[in-house]
Amino acid sequence: MPLIFLACRLRAPQTDAEIRLWDLLRSNRSRANIFRRQHPIGRFIVDFACFAQQLAIEVDGGQHQEEAAADRARDLLLRTKGFRVLRLWNNDVLGDAQVVLQRIAECLDSPTLTPGPSPACAGEGRPSARSDRS
């Protein structure tokens, strides 16, 4: 099955955090920073992508603790395609939208900024974004 069809099917069963972030991205977009959701890049489907800024956003839940190596390999492939990858925790998207929007804005405002490493090694139960991602 071509990835574009799979991407379309993935749009329906989104997580609460993905739905929330999509609403935030749509309400804060400019003509230069339009995001697509569940979009194929290479052999992967990313949660959100801004092609103008070459920024992919992944919204991660607790299962990413066990998938850290796969996430790193995926991020590497996305970087070889020219994308920077910003990983956000579900609980940050749902609990602290302003900090999440600030992180995204920082990445959009500075196309050379490389977002921090995948949060997969830190654990979803860590302190909120406010304390360690400001």
N, C-alpha and C positions, 0 to 999 in steps of 0.2 A: 504494500500500500504506500503510495507516495506520501512524503512527510506533510505536505500541505493539507491533505485530507485528514491525517491523524491530528494535526494541529487544530483544525476546525472542530474535531470531535472532543479535544481536550478543553475547549473553551466552555463547554457546558458544565462539567463537574468541578468547577474551580473551588478552591478552599475559601473559607471566610477571609483569610488574609489576602489572597489574590483578588478577591472581589473588592475588598476595601482599598487595596493599592490601585487597582484599575480606576476606581472612582476618584481617588486622589490625583492620579496622573491625568485623567481626563479633565478634571476641574482646574488643574494648574498648568495646562499645556499652553505653549505658544506655537506659532507657525513653524518655528525652527526646531522645536523639540516635541515632535509627535511620536508617541509610543504605539507599538503594536503588541498585542498579547498573544501568547502561545504561538510564537512565530519560528519557523525553521531557520537555522543558521548552520550551514554544513550538514552534518548528520544528526544534529541535536535540535530539539525544540526548546527555546528559552521561554521563561514566563513572560518577560517584557523586553522589548528592544526598541531603542531609539537609533535608527540608522544614520540620521544626520550627525549624531555625536558618537556613533560607534559604541554605544553603551548597552550592555545586556544586564538585566536585573533578574535575579533568582530569589524567590521567596522560599525559605527553607523551614521545615518543621523538624521535629525531633529525630526522624528517621535518617537525617543527614549525618548524625553522629556516626552511624555505622557505614556511611557511604563517603567518608572523607576522601579516600584515595580516588574513588570514581569522580567525585566533584573536582578534585585537583586536575585529573586528566581531562575532564570536560572543559574546565576553565582554560587549560593550556591550549586545547584545540580552538576554543573561541578566540583566544588571544592571537593565534596564528592566522585567524580570519580577520584580524584587525580590531576586535572588540575588547573593551575593558569589561570586567564582570564585577558587579556589585551584588553581594549576597546579603540578604536581610532575613532576620528571624521573624517567623509568624507573629510571635508575641510582641515584637517591637512594632510591626505594622499595625496590629490591632490596638496596642496600648499607648503608643507615643508617635502619632502621625506627624507631628511637627518636627521631631528629630529625624524621622525617616525622610520627610520632604527636604529637610536641610541637607542631609547626606546626598540625596539625589541632585539637589541644586548645586552642591559643591562639585560633583562629578560633571554636571552639564556645563557649569561655568568655567571649568578648567579641563579642557579636552586632553591635557597631558597628565592629569591626576590619575594615578592608578589606585583604585579602591583597595582597602585593606584586605588581608587574607580571608579566606572562607571562614565563616564562624563555626563551621562544622566541628572544629576541635575544641571550641569553648563550651558548648552545651547550651541547649535552649533555656535551661533553668537559671542561667547566669543573671547578674543584675541587669536592669533595663538599659536601653540604649543611652539614656540620659547620662549614666555614670561612666561608660567606657567608650562611647563613640561620639562625644561632643567635639 
